[in-house]
Amino acid sequence: AAPQVLAKVSDATYDPNPQYSFAYDVQDSLTGDSKSQIESRNGDIVQGQYSVADPDGTRRIVDYTADPINGFNAVVRKAPLAVAAPVVARAVAPVAAAPIAPVAPVVAARAVAAPFYAQPAYARAAPLISAPAPLAYSAYPAPVARLASPLNYVV
């Protein structure tokens, strides 16, 4: 038997301890899009945070970690987008209510006669067919074909 030759294939780009980090921030006042993220990786451990503006007027902030022992874990919290100023009631000056012009007397409405509806009138249309045609039956004998039966030959 021929000897087996095993070739070892190695990936020169493989990094046994990958490391990276990135961050971005979007604040688009035209569309209202507001989000950010930051993440870093050291080997098999990933840590990061992202935040996004929710429609209810709060900012959702998620802190996350991932590692081979504990898996993926995330902690979510909410914070107000902006600190609201306290509402102060404005003092309103009293207004004296007085009629501006004399009010004209109300004119009584005229009595209106109740509507009258006539009985529905209709004319019966003439029938489309004056009388049905009588049923006609015809019978004739079915055609019969008489053929000579084949001859049996004995050999």
C-alpha positions as CSV (number, residue, x, y, z in Angstrom):
1,A,0.0,0.0,0.0
2,A,1.1,3.5,-0.7
3,P,2.2,5.7,2.3
4,Q,-0.4,8.3,3.3
5,V,0.8,11.9,3.3
6,L,-1.0,14.3,5.5
7,A,-0.6,18.0,4.7
8,K,-1.2,20.4,7.5
9,V,-3.2,23.4,6.4
10,S,-2.7,26.5,8.5
11,D,-4.5,29.8,8.2
12,A,-1.9,32.6,8.4
13,T,-4.7,35.1,9.3
14,Y,-6.0,33.2,12.4
15,D,-5.5,35.2,15.6
16,P,-5.8,33.0,18.7
17,N,-6.3,36.2,20.8
18,P,-8.5,38.6,18.7
19,Q,-8.8,42.2,19.9
20,Y,-10.8,45.1,18.6
21,S,-12.8,48.0,19.8
22,F,-15.2,50.4,18.1
23,A,-17.7,53.1,18.9
24,Y,-20.2,55.2,17.0
25,D,-22.8,57.9,17.8
26,V,-25.7,59.1,15.7
27,Q,-27.6,62.3,16.6
28,D,-29.9,63.1,13.6
29,S,-32.2,66.0,14.4
30,L,-33.8,65.8,11.0
31,T,-35.2,62.2,11.5
32,G,-35.0,62.1,15.3
33,D,-32.6,59.1,15.2
34,S,-30.5,59.0,18.3
35,K,-28.3,56.0,19.1
36,S,-24.8,55.1,20.1
37,Q,-22.7,52.0,20.7
38,I,-19.3,51.2,22.1
39,E,-17.8,47.7,22.2
40,S,-14.4,46.1,22.8
41,R,-13.1,42.5,22.6
42,N,-10.1,40.9,24.2
43,G,-9.8,37.2,23.3
44,D,-13.1,35.6,24.1
45,I,-14.4,38.4,26.3
46,V,-16.6,41.0,24.8
47,Q,-17.9,44.1,26.7
48,G,-20.0,46.9,25.4
49,Q,-22.9,49.3,25.8
50,Y,-25.5,50.7,23.4
51,S,-28.2,53.2,23.9
52,V,-31.2,54.2,21.8
53,A,-34.0,56.8,22.1
54,D,-37.3,55.1,22.6
55,P,-40.6,56.6,21.4
56,D,-41.9,57.0,25.0
57,G,-39.3,59.8,25.6
58,T,-36.7,57.7,27.4
59,R,-33.3,56.5,26.5
60,R,-32.8,52.7,26.7
61,I,-29.2,51.8,27.8
62,V,-28.0,48.3,27.6
63,D,-24.7,47.2,29.2
64,Y,-23.6,43.7,28.0
65,T,-20.7,41.2,28.4
66,A,-20.1,37.9,26.8
67,D,-17.5,35.3,27.8
68,P,-17.0,31.5,27.6
69,I,-17.8,30.9,31.2
70,N,-21.0,33.1,31.8
71,G,-22.3,33.4,28.3
72,F,-24.1,36.6,27.2
73,N,-25.4,38.9,29.9
74,A,-27.2,42.2,29.5
75,V,-28.4,44.8,31.9
76,V,-31.1,47.1,30.6
77,R,-32.0,50.4,32.2
78,K,-34.0,53.5,31.2
79,A,-33.3,57.1,31.7
80,P,-35.2,60.3,30.7
81,L,-33.9,61.9,27.5
82,A,-33.9,65.4,29.1
83,V,-34.5,66.8,32.5
84,A,-37.9,68.4,32.4
85,A,-38.2,71.9,33.9
86,P,-40.7,72.1,36.7
87,V,-44.1,73.3,35.6
88,V,-45.1,76.7,37.1
89,A,-48.7,77.7,37.0
90,R,-49.1,81.1,35.5
91,A,-51.3,83.5,37.3
92,V,-54.3,84.6,35.2
93,A,-55.9,88.0,35.8
94,P,-59.6,87.8,36.4
95,V,-61.7,89.0,33.4
96,A,-65.0,90.9,33.9
97,A,-67.7,89.3,31.8
98,A,-70.2,91.7,30.4
99,P,-72.4,91.5,27.3
100,I,-70.9,93.3,24.4
101,A,-74.1,94.0,22.5
102,P,-77.8,93.7,23.5
103,V,-79.2,90.3,22.6
104,A,-82.1,90.3,20.1
105,P,-85.2,88.4,21.2
106,V,-85.6,84.8,20.0
107,V,-88.1,84.4,17.2
108,A,-90.5,81.5,17.5
109,A,-90.1,78.9,14.8
110,R,-93.0,78.4,12.4
111,A,-94.9,75.2,12.6
112,V,-94.2,72.9,9.7
113,A,-96.8,70.5,8.3
114,A,-95.9,66.8,8.7
115,P,-94.7,65.3,5.4
116,F,-97.4,63.3,3.5
117,Y,-96.4,60.1,1.7
118,A,-98.7,58.5,-0.9
119,Q,-99.3,54.8,-1.1
120,P,-96.8,53.2,-3.5
121,A,-98.3,52.8,-7.0
122,Y,-97.0,50.2,-9.4
123,A,-98.2,48.6,-12.6
124,R,-97.6,44.9,-13.3
125,A,-95.5,44.4,-16.4
126,A,-96.7,42.1,-19.1
127,P,-95.2,38.6,-19.0
128,L,-92.3,38.0,-21.3
129,I,-93.8,34.7,-22.6
130,S,-97.5,34.7,-23.3
131,A,-98.0,30.9,-22.9
132,P,-95.5,28.1,-22.6
133,A,-95.1,25.9,-25.7
134,P,-96.5,22.4,-25.4
135,L,-94.0,19.6,-24.8
136,A,-93.3,17.6,-27.9
137,Y,-92.2,14.0,-27.8
138,S,-90.9,12.1,-30.8
139,A,-89.8,8.6,-30.8
140,Y,-88.2,6.5,-33.5
141,P,-86.7,3.1,-33.5
142,A,-83.0,2.9,-32.8
143,P,-80.9,1.9,-35.8
144,V,-80.0,-1.8,-35.8
145,A,-77.0,-3.2,-37.5
146,R,-77.0,-6.8,-38.4
147,L,-73.6,-8.2,-39.2
148,A,-72.7,-11.7,-40.3
149,S,-70.9,-13.6,-37.5
150,P,-67.4,-14.6,-38.3
151,L,-66.8,-18.1,-39.5
152,N,-65.0,-20.5,-37.3
153,Y,-62.3,-22.4,-39.1
154,V,-61.1,-25.6,-37.7
155,V,-57.6,-26.6,-38.7
